Amino acid sequence: MTTAQLATAQLTVVLSQAQGRNPVKRQLEEEIAAALIAETGIQVTLIPHLYDMSHDHSGMQLLKAVPGHLVLLGWLYERAMRWTLDRAGVRGQVGESLLKAADEDEDDDEDSSDRDSKSEGGIGSLNVPDRRIYCIDLRVRNSAAEFIEELRRIRDELPSASDDLMSWITGAPSSEQLQRYLQPERLLEARRAFDSGQATLEDKALLPEDTGRRWYPVIDYSRCTNCMECIDFCLFGVYGVDALDRILVEQQDNCKKGCPACSRVCPANAIIFPHHKTAAIAGADGEVGGLRIDLTKLFGGDEGESAIEMAVKERDRELILDGREAVGMSVGIRQKVRDEMDQLIADLDSLEF
């Protein structure tokens, strides 16, 4: 199987598997994959959890090798998936799915204009090809049939991908790697064998490389204004700048597991930690009870701390664990940010709910 053969599919659907072996999640993944195998014009495969794969993992290489329209189904918020893909160089125009969480459906018309304004405010992505990428959160529905129906709708409404997309491919998976991913029937059989405890070495050879759970920030460039607040605040060498002086996550493995402090100080709410328990930090769009407010309000602690205070506490804890001195508010906190946070808290206190 070659990338040219991969391009013959009108639509490539990739299921990013859940971490662990939750039987309910496994069943939904398998029902969707099994149904899509029989669909014309759709190439389906499964990869490990998107966020856990390294850039050289064969699953990530496969994503980079998809030349046409792409749908990614996973267990993360859409925004988290989209910008994790972007970070790996897997880019395209935003494809809008009709499958949304219930609270998103209620305000969809207003949200679309809100999303447009956010996109205009950020520095944006680079080298975006003329193909569509859809990111769909598998948590928004429990029925495989609803996902299948939506994927058929997307397939039938998509324009043909342009021929010059073949020259844009950034991945270089080997023929053996592609064979592994583009035989979804055998991939499902191997996974079921492992889940039942009856796997063979042949089954193991068909599965992608193992991944470990990871923790690092993902930047949403549709919101990021390149203000450099994060690089000033982070004292662990996670952030850097590229040749165009754009902020980027340079040393992701320097990030301290469980610490989301930099996301709390980002004025544009552009830093995502996909596995954080707070939805806004994990990539949710930020509608809370129908009230549109600056998401930094949501990033404070449970005991009344502001987002900045919470971020400083988290950073100091990691510095101490790293054998360094705590720095408190003395490093990386710009006075403008402090003033804005004070004003935000005052404005919120004056609201009547």
HUTA-V769240 format. One record per pair of residues at least 24 apart in sequence whose ideal C-beta (glycine too) atoms are under 10 Angstrom apart, sorted by the first residue. I is the first residue (numbers start at 1). J is the second residue. Records with the same first field share a line. If there is no record, write none. Layout:
I->J ; J
//
This chain:
1->43 ; 173 ; 175 ; 176 ; 177 ; 178 ; 179 ; 180 ; 181 ; 182 ; 183
2->65 ; 173 ; 175 ; 178 ; 182
3->62 ; 64 ; 65 ; 66 ; 67 ; 166 ; 169 ; 171 ; 172 ; 173 ; 175 ; 178
4->67 ; 166
5->43 ; 178 ; 182
6->43 ; 45 ; 62 ; 65 ; 66 ; 67 ; 68 ; 166 ; 169 ; 173 ; 178 ; 181 ; 182
7->43 ; 65 ; 66 ; 67 ; 68 ; 161 ; 163 ; 165 ; 166 ; 169
8->41 ; 43 ; 68
9->39 ; 40 ; 41 ; 42 ; 43 ; 44 ; 66 ; 67 ; 68 ; 69 ; 155 ; 161 ; 182
10->39 ; 40 ; 41 ; 42 ; 43 ; 68 ; 69 ; 154 ; 155 ; 156 ; 158 ; 160 ; 161
11->36 ; 39 ; 41 ; 42 ; 43 ; 44 ; 66 ; 68 ; 69 ; 70 ; 71 ; 132 ; 134 ; 151 ; 152 ; 154 ; 155 ; 156 ; 158 ; 161
12->42 ; 43 ; 44 ; 45 ; 62 ; 63 ; 65 ; 66 ; 67 ; 68 ; 69 ; 70 ; 71 ; 72 ; 161 ; 182
13->39 ; 42 ; 43 ; 44 ; 45 ; 46 ; 69 ; 70 ; 71 ; 72 ; 73 ; 134 ; 136 ; 147 ; 148 ; 151 ; 154 ; 155 ; 184
14->43 ; 44 ; 45 ; 46 ; 47 ; 50 ; 59 ; 62 ; 63 ; 66 ; 70 ; 71 ; 72 ; 73 ; 74 ; 85 ; 90 ; 181
15->44 ; 45 ; 46 ; 47 ; 71 ; 72 ; 73 ; 74 ; 75 ; 136 ; 138 ; 147 ; 184
16->46 ; 47 ; 48 ; 49 ; 50 ; 51 ; 52 ; 53 ; 59 ; 63 ; 72 ; 73 ; 74 ; 75 ; 76 ; 81 ; 84 ; 85 ; 135 ; 138
17->46 ; 47 ; 48 ; 49 ; 50 ; 52 ; 59 ; 73 ; 74 ; 75 ; 138 ; 191 ; 208 ; 211
18->48 ; 49 ; 74 ; 75 ; 76 ; 138 ; 139
19->48 ; 49 ; 51 ; 52 ; 75 ; 211 ; 212 ; 213 ; 275
20->49 ; 213
21->191 ; 194 ; 195
22->75
23->195
24->142
25->75 ; 138 ; 139
26->191 ; 192 ; 195
27->144
28->73 ; 75 ; 138 ; 139 ; 141 ; 142 ; 143 ; 144 ; 147
29->73 ; 74 ; 75 ; 138 ; 144 ; 188 ; 191
30->144 ; 188 ; 191 ; 192 ; 195
31->143 ; 144 ; 145 ; 147 ; 148
32->73 ; 138 ; 143 ; 144 ; 145 ; 146 ; 147 ; 148 ; 151
33->73 ; 144 ; 184 ; 185 ; 187 ; 188 ; 191
34->144 ; 184 ; 185 ; 188
35->144 ; 145 ; 147 ; 148 ; 151 ; 152
36->71 ; 73 ; 144 ; 147 ; 148 ; 151 ; 152 ; 155 ; 184
37->184 ; 185 ; 188
39->148 ; 151 ; 152 ; 155
40->155
41->152 ; 155 ; 156 ; 158
42->71 ; 148 ; 151 ; 152 ; 154 ; 155
43->68 ; 181 ; 182 ; 184
44->71 ; 73 ; 151 ; 181 ; 182 ; 184 ; 187
45->178 ; 180 ; 181 ; 182 ; 183 ; 184 ; 187 ; 208
46->73 ; 181 ; 184 ; 187 ; 188 ; 191 ; 207 ; 208
47->72 ; 74 ; 181 ; 187 ; 208 ; 211
48->207 ; 208 ; 209 ; 210 ; 211
49->74 ; 75 ; 76 ; 211 ; 213 ; 214 ; 274 ; 275
50->74 ; 75 ; 76 ; 80 ; 81 ; 84 ; 85 ; 88 ; 90 ; 135 ; 211 ; 274
51->75 ; 76 ; 80 ; 81 ; 84 ; 211 ; 213 ; 214 ; 215 ; 216 ; 218 ; 272 ; 273 ; 274 ; 275
52->210 ; 211 ; 212 ; 213 ; 214 ; 215 ; 274 ; 275
53->84 ; 88 ; 208 ; 209 ; 211 ; 214
54->88 ; 209 ; 211 ; 212 ; 214 ; 252 ; 253
55->87 ; 88 ; 89 ; 171 ; 252
56->171 ; 209
57->88 ; 177 ; 208 ; 209 ; 210 ; 211
58->171 ; 173 ; 174 ; 176 ; 177 ; 178 ; 180 ; 181 ; 208 ; 209
59->173 ; 177 ; 180 ; 181 ; 208 ; 209 ; 211
60->84 ; 85 ; 88 ; 89 ; 90 ; 171 ; 173 ; 208
61->88 ; 170 ; 171 ; 172 ; 173 ; 174 ; 177 ; 178 ; 181
62->90 ; 171 ; 173 ; 177 ; 178 ; 180 ; 181 ; 182 ; 208
63->88 ; 89 ; 90 ; 133 ; 170 ; 171 ; 173 ; 181
64->88 ; 89 ; 90 ; 91 ; 168 ; 169 ; 170 ; 171 ; 172 ; 173
65->90 ; 169 ; 170 ; 171 ; 172 ; 173 ; 177 ; 178 ; 181
66->90 ; 92 ; 131 ; 133 ; 161 ; 165 ; 169 ; 171
67->129 ; 131 ; 161 ; 162 ; 163 ; 164 ; 165 ; 166 ; 167 ; 168 ; 169 ; 171
68->92 ; 129 ; 131 ; 132 ; 158 ; 160 ; 161 ; 162 ; 165 ; 166
69->93 ; 95 ; 131 ; 132 ; 133 ; 134 ; 154 ; 155 ; 158 ; 159 ; 160 ; 161 ; 165
70->95 ; 131 ; 132 ; 133 ; 134 ; 135 ; 161
71->95 ; 97 ; 132 ; 133 ; 134 ; 135 ; 136 ; 147 ; 150 ; 151 ; 154 ; 155 ; 158
72->133 ; 134 ; 135 ; 136
73->97 ; 99 ; 134 ; 135 ; 136 ; 137 ; 138 ; 147 ; 150 ; 151
74->135 ; 136 ; 137 ; 138 ; 139 ; 274
75->137 ; 138 ; 139 ; 274 ; 275
76->135 ; 137 ; 138 ; 139 ; 218 ; 272 ; 274 ; 275 ; 282 ; 283
77->101 ; 135 ; 137 ; 139 ; 140 ; 272 ; 274 ; 279 ; 280 ; 282 ; 283 ; 284 ; 285
78->104 ; 134 ; 135 ; 136 ; 137 ; 140 ; 283 ; 284 ; 285
79->115 ; 135 ; 137 ; 218 ; 220 ; 222 ; 223 ; 272 ; 274 ; 282 ; 283 ; 284 ; 285 ; 286
80->135 ; 137 ; 218 ; 220 ; 272 ; 273 ; 274 ; 275 ; 276 ; 281 ; 282 ; 283 ; 284
81->133 ; 134 ; 135 ; 136 ; 137 ; 218 ; 272 ; 274 ; 283
82->125 ; 133 ; 134 ; 135 ; 218 ; 220 ; 222 ; 272 ; 283
83->125 ; 135 ; 217 ; 218 ; 219 ; 220 ; 221 ; 222 ; 223 ; 224 ; 270 ; 271 ; 272 ; 274 ; 283
84->135 ; 216 ; 218 ; 272 ; 274 ; 283
85->133 ; 135 ; 218
86->125 ; 126 ; 128 ; 133 ; 218 ; 219 ; 220 ; 221 ; 222
87->125 ; 216 ; 217 ; 218 ; 219 ; 221 ; 248 ; 249 ; 252
88->170 ; 171
89->126 ; 127 ; 168 ; 170 ; 171
90->133 ; 170 ; 171
91->125 ; 126 ; 127 ; 128 ; 129 ; 131 ; 133 ; 168 ; 170
92->125 ; 128 ; 129 ; 130 ; 131 ; 132 ; 133 ; 134 ; 161 ; 165 ; 168
93->128 ; 129 ; 130 ; 131 ; 132 ; 133
94->119 ; 128 ; 132 ; 133 ; 134 ; 135 ; 222
95->131 ; 132 ; 133 ; 134 ; 135 ; 136 ; 154 ; 157 ; 158
96->132 ; 134 ; 154
97->134 ; 135 ; 136 ; 137 ; 140 ; 147 ; 150 ; 151 ; 153 ; 154
98->136 ; 146 ; 149 ; 150 ; 153 ; 154
99->134 ; 136 ; 137 ; 138 ; 140 ; 141 ; 146 ; 147 ; 149 ; 150 ; 151 ; 153
100->136 ; 137 ; 140 ; 141 ; 285
101->137 ; 139 ; 140 ; 141 ; 284 ; 285 ; 287
102->140
103->284 ; 285 ; 287 ; 288 ; 289 ; 290
104->137 ; 140 ; 284 ; 285 ; 287
105->140
106->287 ; 290
107->285 ; 287 ; 290 ; 292
110->287 ; 290 ; 292
111->285 ; 286 ; 287 ; 292
114->285 ; 286 ; 287 ; 292
115->222 ; 285
116->222
118->220 ; 222 ; 223 ; 268 ; 269 ; 270 ; 285 ; 286
119->220 ; 221 ; 222 ; 223
120->222
121->222 ; 223 ; 224 ; 225 ; 268 ; 270
122->219 ; 220 ; 221 ; 222 ; 223 ; 224 ; 225 ; 226 ; 268 ; 270
123->219 ; 221 ; 222 ; 223 ; 224 ; 225 ; 226 ; 227 ; 244 ; 246 ; 247 ; 268 ; 270
124->221 ; 222 ; 223 ; 224 ; 246
125->220 ; 221 ; 222
126->221 ; 242 ; 244 ; 246
127->168 ; 170
128->168
129->161 ; 162 ; 164 ; 165 ; 167 ; 168 ; 169
130->159 ; 161 ; 162 ; 164 ; 165 ; 168
131->158 ; 159 ; 161 ; 162 ; 165 ; 168
132->157 ; 158 ; 159 ; 161
134->158
135->283
137->283 ; 284
176->205
177->208 ; 209
179->206
180->205 ; 206 ; 207 ; 208
181->206 ; 208
213->257 ; 275
214->252 ; 253 ; 255 ; 257 ; 274 ; 275
215->252 ; 253 ; 255 ; 256 ; 257 ; 258 ; 259 ; 260 ; 273 ; 274 ; 275 ; 276
216->249 ; 251 ; 252 ; 253 ; 254 ; 255 ; 256 ; 257 ; 273 ; 274
217->249 ; 252 ; 255 ; 259 ; 260 ; 262 ; 263 ; 266 ; 270 ; 271 ; 272 ; 273 ; 274 ; 281
218->249 ; 252 ; 263 ; 270 ; 271 ; 272 ; 273 ; 274 ; 283
219->246 ; 247 ; 248 ; 249 ; 266 ; 268 ; 270 ; 271 ; 272
220->266 ; 268 ; 269 ; 270 ; 271 ; 272 ; 283
221->246 ; 247 ; 248 ; 270
222->268 ; 270
223->266 ; 267 ; 268 ; 269 ; 270 ; 271 ; 272 ; 295
224->248 ; 266 ; 267 ; 268 ; 269 ; 270 ; 271
225->266 ; 267 ; 268 ; 270
226->268 ; 270
227->266 ; 267 ; 268 ; 270 ; 334 ; 336 ; 337
228->334
229->262 ; 265 ; 266 ; 267 ; 268 ; 270 ; 271 ; 332 ; 333 ; 334 ; 336 ; 337
230->261 ; 262 ; 263 ; 265 ; 266 ; 267 ; 270 ; 271 ; 332
231->262 ; 332
232->262 ; 265 ; 331 ; 332 ; 333 ; 334 ; 337
233->261 ; 262 ; 264 ; 265 ; 266 ; 308 ; 311 ; 312 ; 315 ; 331 ; 332 ; 333 ; 334 ; 337
234->259 ; 261 ; 262 ; 265 ; 271 ; 315 ; 318 ; 332
235->261 ; 315 ; 316 ; 318 ; 319 ; 322 ; 324 ; 327 ; 331 ; 332
236->261 ; 262 ; 315 ; 318 ; 319 ; 322 ; 324
238->262
239->271
247->271
255->318
256->314 ; 315 ; 317 ; 318 ; 319 ; 321 ; 322
257->318
258->314 ; 317 ; 318
259->311 ; 314 ; 315 ; 317 ; 318 ; 321
260->299 ; 310 ; 311 ; 314
261->299 ; 307 ; 308 ; 310 ; 311 ; 312 ; 313 ; 314 ; 315 ; 316 ; 317 ; 318 ; 332
262->311 ; 314 ; 315 ; 332
263->295 ; 296 ; 299 ; 307 ; 311
264->295 ; 296 ; 298 ; 299 ; 300 ; 301 ; 305 ; 306 ; 307 ; 308 ; 309 ; 310 ; 311 ; 312 ; 313 ; 314 ; 315 ; 341
265->296 ; 299 ; 307 ; 308 ; 310 ; 311 ; 312 ; 315 ; 332 ; 333 ; 334 ; 337 ; 341
266->295 ; 296 ; 299 ; 307 ; 311 ; 337
267->294 ; 296 ; 334 ; 336 ; 337 ; 340 ; 341
268->294 ; 295 ; 296
269->294 ; 295 ; 296 ; 298 ; 299
289->353
291->351 ; 353
293->344 ; 347 ; 348 ; 351
294->340 ; 341 ; 344 ; 347 ; 348
296->337 ; 340 ; 341 ; 344 ; 345
297->341 ; 344 ; 345 ; 347 ; 348
300->341 ; 345
304->345
306->338 ; 341 ; 342 ; 344 ; 345
307->337 ; 341 ; 344 ; 345
308->333 ; 337 ; 338 ; 340 ; 341 ; 342 ; 345
309->341
//
